[in-house]
Amino acid sequence: MKSFCLSLAAAALLSAQAPRVDDIEFYGLHKLPEQKLLHALRLKPGDPIPPSKSGLEEDLEQVPGVVLAHLEAVCCDQGKTTLFIGIEEKGAPHLAFRSQPAGAAVLPDDLTNTYRKFLEAVRDAAHRGSTAEDLTTGHSLMADPDAREFQFGFADYAAAHLPLLREVLRDSDDAEQRAMAAAIVGYAPNKKDVLNDLVYALQDPDDAVRANALRSLNAFAVLARLQPQLGTRVPATWFVEMLNSIVLSDRTRAANVLVTLTDQDAAATLDQIRDRALDSVVEMAQWKNLRYALPAFMLVGRLAGMNEQEIQKAWTTGDRQAAIGIALGARTKKKPGMGPANKIE
């Protein structure tokens, strides 16, 4: 699945005819009705994707009670295009990020070009349906041989040039450079050495940098679960806060990491989600776009005290509301012994 900005150029890439909005998914709405926002957009399912992303966001931000808006179109789940609309309401949690850094550090041109070729290889693999990856080493190794060969090179570079990667990640004024560094630094041989650098990158002002940091940290979390003796402890706090972001990739990738972190020894992390982001997880779990809803629903099931078999059954039968109701009912009072391995009676 690929995401793209709302633009005439993006529409032209798909077909001569402008793609249409099949589904609209809101998130961040707790007080404002959807219909009021749809009226401001003058948009409904079946309409062509509008040409101006920023113009639509500005229209939404004129609605009383809306502080910020973020739109993103995602294609193609079962051939459908979904328009995700993130809203920050007045009085809602506000996720603040660092200011743009002003340093001049950059990665070598040959590495930059190699990384861009890697992205092309990933896109080509996705078009062939080859999207599987192995995270058990603490970094991504894709099943596609062309993409994987680039990743082996990233591991070699990270082992030899860690100080430069850190400098670019923290201080470069070029967001593309920081995003590359966030991806490549995850290939460092000792994950503990760069854990704090990637947590720092979760507060970067650019969403692509944050997305790559989240991907790297998810692989770290997989390694930490499989080899706890390494002591690579990935803290959950910032991922929980990112569930309240109006940026789609912040939410979805944070949910993926939290699914990994709550696979074992989950109680403390689930308590954080319950206290800080329960409403956000619940609204994501109800999305019609199943691929994007699944990680959040897994978290909801664990918050409800369901075991993995019960979560799978509820998902496959379409009975999401039962789990959601139990999770919401536990908002103010945690049930004794609740955890992902406990069954619902």
Buried (B, 14 or more C-beta within 10 A) or exposed (E): EEBBEBBEEBBEEBEEEBBBBBBBBBBBBEEBEEEEBBEBBEBEBEBEBBBEBEEBBEBBBEBEEBBBBBBBBBBEBEEBBBBBBBBBBEEBBEBEBEEEBEBEBBBEEEBBEBBEEBEEBBEEBBEEEBBEBEBEBBBBBBEBEBBBEBBEBBBEBBEEBBEBBBBBBBBBEBBBBBBBBBBBBBBBEEBEBBBEBBBBBBBBBBBBBBBBBBBBBBBBBBBBBEBEEBEBEBEBEBBBBBBBBBBBBBBBBBBBBBBBBBBEEBBEBBBBBBEBBBBBBBBBBBBEBEEBBBBBBBBBBBBBBBBEEBBEEBBEEEEBEBBBEBBBEBEEEBEEEBBBEBEBE
